[in-house]
């Protein structure tokens, strides 16, 4: 457990500030469906953030998915309606992009 915490702290320290801020939000808002590393859950189609398709999506599209639920207006993703600010959406996007680098 101590080793995992130490590794997590090192990884967090190596991230840009926006991504660090997004990490806590991700854990609170996204972890349940997208998992700790962004790999998603097999039972939930479309939750893997690490696919080639997900990595190719433009930032604006991913931000719209987070903030408004995307083209399908998924209520689970309409985080602006749940009080998430545009700055926090940017932080979540930065964190997702960091996950996609690994």
C-alpha positions in Angstrom: 0.0 0.0 0.0 2.8 2.4 0.9 4.6 1.7 -2.4 1.4 2.4 -4.3 0.9 5.7 -2.6 4.5 6.7 -3.2 4.3 5.8 -6.9 1.0 7.7 -7.2 2.6 10.7 -5.6 5.5 10.6 -8.0 3.3 10.3 -11.0 1.1 13.1 -9.9 4.1 15.3 -9.3 5.3 14.7 -12.8 2.0 15.9 -14.4 1.2 19.5 -15.4 -0.7 21.4 -12.8 -4.0 21.3 -14.7 -3.8 17.5 -14.9 -3.0 17.3 -11.2 -6.2 19.3 -10.5 -8.1 17.0 -12.8 -6.9 13.9 -11.1 -9.0 14.5 -8.0 -12.1 15.4 -10.1 -11.5 12.3 -12.2 -11.4 10.1 -9.1 -14.7 11.7 -7.8 -16.6 11.9 -11.1 -15.1 9.5 -13.6 -13.5 6.6 -11.8 -16.7 4.6 -11.4 -17.1 4.0 -15.2 -13.7 4.7 -16.7 -11.5 3.0 -14.0 -8.3 4.2 -12.4 -6.3 4.1 -15.6 -9.0 5.1 -18.1 -9.3 1.5 -19.4 -13.1 1.5 -18.7 -15.2 -1.4 -17.7 -15.9 -4.3 -20.1 -19.6 -4.3 -19.2 -19.9 -0.6 -20.1 -19.4 -0.1 -23.8 -17.5 3.1 -24.8 -15.9 3.7 -21.4 -12.3 2.9 -22.5 -10.5 6.3 -22.8 -7.3 4.6 -24.0 -8.4 3.4 -27.4 -6.9 4.8 -30.5 -10.3 6.3 -31.4 -10.5 8.1 -28.0 -7.0 9.4 -28.3 -7.7 10.9 -31.8 -10.8 12.8 -30.6 -10.3 16.6 -30.7 -10.1 18.3 -27.3 -13.3 20.3 -28.1 -15.2 17.0 -28.7 -14.0 15.5 -25.4 -14.7 18.7 -23.5 -18.3 18.7 -24.9 -18.7 15.1 -23.8 -17.6 15.9 -20.3 -19.5 19.1 -19.9 -22.7 18.5 -21.9 -22.8 14.7 -22.5 -21.6 14.9 -26.1 -23.8 14.5 -29.2 -26.0 12.0 -27.4 -26.4 14.3 -24.4 -25.7 11.6 -21.9 -27.0 12.7 -18.6 -24.2 10.9 -16.7 -21.8 13.2 -18.5 -23.6 16.5 -18.3 -21.2 17.7 -15.6 -21.8 21.4 -16.2 -25.4 20.9 -15.0 -23.9 19.2 -11.9 -21.8 22.3 -11.0 -18.5 21.5 -12.7 -17.0 24.7 -14.0 -15.4 25.1 -17.5 -12.0 25.3 -15.7 -12.6 22.0 -14.1 -13.7 20.5 -17.4 -10.3 21.7 -18.8 -8.5 20.0 -15.8 -10.4 16.8 -16.4 -9.4 16.8 -20.1 -5.8 17.5 -19.2 -5.8 14.5 -16.8 -7.4 12.2 -19.4 -4.8 13.3 -21.9 -2.1 12.4 -19.4 -3.7 8.9 -18.9 -3.7 8.5 -22.7 0.1 9.1 -22.8 0.8 5.9 -20.8 
